Amino acid sequence: MTCGKQWSKTTKDYPTMNHIKYHEERTTKKAKAKSCLYVAVSQTIFTRIMECDSAKDIWDFVKAEYEGDEKVRGMKVLNLMREFEREQMKESESVKEYSDRL
C-alpha cells in the first residue's frame, strides 16, 4: 500500500517522455510560425514586428496593418467602387481585353 503512494509521488514530479516531446513539438511549431511570418512580410514591416513575442502577436499586428479597422475598410470599399464606376472601355480595346482588365 505504501509503495503505491511513493510511486504516484514519483510520477507526479517528473515529466514523461510524451510530455517532453509534446513541449518540444509546440516550441518548434511556434518558432516555425514566427519564421514563416517573418519571411512573408516586407522589410519595413519586418523591422516593426521583430519586437513581437509570439506568432499570434505578429499575426494581429500584420492583420491590423493591412486590413485596418472598420472605418478604413469602408473607405477602401468606397474608393474601389468609385474606381470601378470610372472605368471605361478604350476604343482600341476589345471586349475580352476590357473584361480581363476588370
C-alpha positions in Angstrom: 0.0 0.0 0.0 2.8 2.5 0.8 4.6 1.5 -2.3 1.8 2.7 -4.5 1.8 6.1 -2.8 5.5 6.5 -3.3 5.2 5.6 -6.9 2.5 8.2 -7.5 4.6 10.9 -5.9 7.5 10.0 -8.2 5.4 10.1 -11.4 3.9 13.5 -10.4 7.2 15.2 -10.0 8.9 14.1 -13.3 7.6 14.7 -16.8 7.2 11.7 -19.0 8.8 11.4 -22.4 5.5 12.2 -24.0 5.2 15.5 -22.1 8.8 16.4 -23.1 8.1 15.5 -26.7 4.9 17.4 -26.8 6.5 20.5 -25.3 9.4 20.3 -27.9 6.9 20.0 -30.7 4.9 23.0 -29.6 8.0 25.1 -29.2 9.2 24.2 -32.7 5.8 24.9 -34.2 5.8 28.3 -32.6 9.2 29.1 -33.9 8.3 27.8 -37.4 5.2 30.0 -37.4 7.2 33.1 -36.4 9.8 32.4 -39.1 7.1 32.0 -41.8 5.6 35.3 -40.8 9.0 37.0 -40.8 9.7 35.8 -44.4 6.2 36.7 -45.7 6.3 40.4 -44.9 8.3 43.3 -46.4 11.5 44.7 -44.8 9.7 47.7 -43.4 7.0 45.6 -41.7 9.7 43.1 -40.5 11.5 45.8 -38.5 8.3 46.6 -36.8 7.3 43.1 -35.9 10.7 42.0 -34.6 9.7 43.1 -31.1 6.6 40.9 -31.0 6.9 37.9 -28.7 4.6 35.3 -30.3 3.3 34.4 -33.7 -0.2 35.5 -32.6 1.1 39.0 -31.7 2.8 39.2 -35.1 -0.4 38.0 -36.9 -2.6 40.5 -35.1 -0.1 43.3 -36.0 0.0 42.4 -39.6 -3.8 41.9 -39.8 -4.3 45.4 -38.3 -1.7 46.9 -40.6 -3.0 45.6 -43.9 -6.7 45.3 -43.1 -7.3 48.3 -40.8 -10.4 49.0 -38.8 -14.0 49.3 -39.9 -13.6 53.0 -41.0 -10.5 52.2 -43.1 -12.2 49.2 -44.7 -15.3 51.3 -45.5 -13.2 54.0 -47.2 -11.3 51.3 -49.2 -14.6 49.9 -50.5 -15.9 53.4 -51.5 -12.6 54.1 -53.3 -12.9 50.8 -55.2 -16.5 51.5 -56.1 -15.5 54.9 -57.5 -12.7 53.4 -59.5 -15.0 50.8 -60.9 -17.6 53.4 -61.9 -15.0 55.5 -63.7 -13.7 52.6 -65.8 -14.4 52.8 -69.5 -13.6 50.7 -72.4 -10.9 52.2 -74.7 -11.6 52.5 -78.4 -8.6 50.3 -79.3 -9.5 47.7 -76.7 -11.5 44.5 -77.4 -14.3 43.3 -75.2 -12.2 40.5 -73.9 -9.3 42.8 -73.0 -11.7 45.1 -71.2 -13.3 42.3 -69.2 -9.9 40.9 -68.4 -8.8 44.3 -67.0 -11.9 44.5 -64.9 
